[in-house]
């Protein structure tokens, strides 16, 4: 961006901030949305596109050498008439970034001359050609493509300051990706009846980047094959970051891998509330339990408002539905050595005191235990619980991450190939 454009950008930003500044308006005589005298003109030289940032993104791709790396590492075409491998990969990725949700949406872009001018492309592959390219992929080439992306990511990480590279938090989780296709190989019915896939997702929590995305049939357990991909992620980030964390829920507490990872990374995993652990938690003296005070969900930036009336709570009481209410939470810890381990680790236990009610009557009190195993001895018990609960928030909020999250654009074509 040259100096003139930078000044214009700053001026417009300041004008917008002043326009949106909080004001106490008097009673307005007219609506805010008014009739305007809009004119539509076609310029002879200047053109505009809706996805205006695509040119800047392509400039970044070229600056980092990602296109050259794709052509160097992914050799699927014997001749280039006229497209190279990078043309196909970027075409699919840019389609997602431009709002496309399927290969057919590429047709809209290839009929947009301004879009192709922004990429300095005479033409781009049509949807059928893109589909033919995807069918050339097998499992090894998909892995090679993801490694090519990660090679470029590592360049970007290395350019960041020391604060960024202080620690990396690797999240691992599974999700369910529903699909309407019935003739695609590799799908199955998940535990909840959804027909589709059960992708394994390994992400860098610091930036929400998808390091590895592995497609699996819908009936596969979350931890299926996860250990290998967790190792790949550790190998990827270790040369760049000073400290590496590994985080997952109970399905990924694969105890046979704890000892060999203990020297390389710090980890926090949820752990199944087995009977022996519950017995150990109940045997702890009450003096070892500490109250857990959770931080507020958000920071009040103006004035705190009165809490609105909970109408759902009223309906639950009036119709005498069973209602479980949280009364308090406490944490404690003890040392524990899983059966597959030779080392002893730190087991954090969270005790939830619940009241089970029906209408206005309290039926009984209930106590439930949640366990977290870690090799970290520095963080407090409360910090371990908060750290574990912060896992994969973005992934769980949207199971259709393949097409809805911009960070997934670079892995989108690999997923499509597996489908």
PyMOL commands that set and color helices and strands:
alter all, ss='L'
color gray80, all
select helices_A, chain A and resi 3-19+54-64+66-73+85-97+103-110+113-118+127-134+139-158+164-166+226-238+250-252+255-262+275-282+286-288+311-318+381-389+393-397+401-404+406-418
alter helices_A, ss='H'
color red, helices_A
select strands_A, chain A and resi 167-174+177-178+188-189+195-197+200-204+209-214+243-248+266-271+290-291+322-336+345-358+361-374
alter strands_A, ss='S'
color yellow, strands_A
deselect
rebuild
show_as cartoon
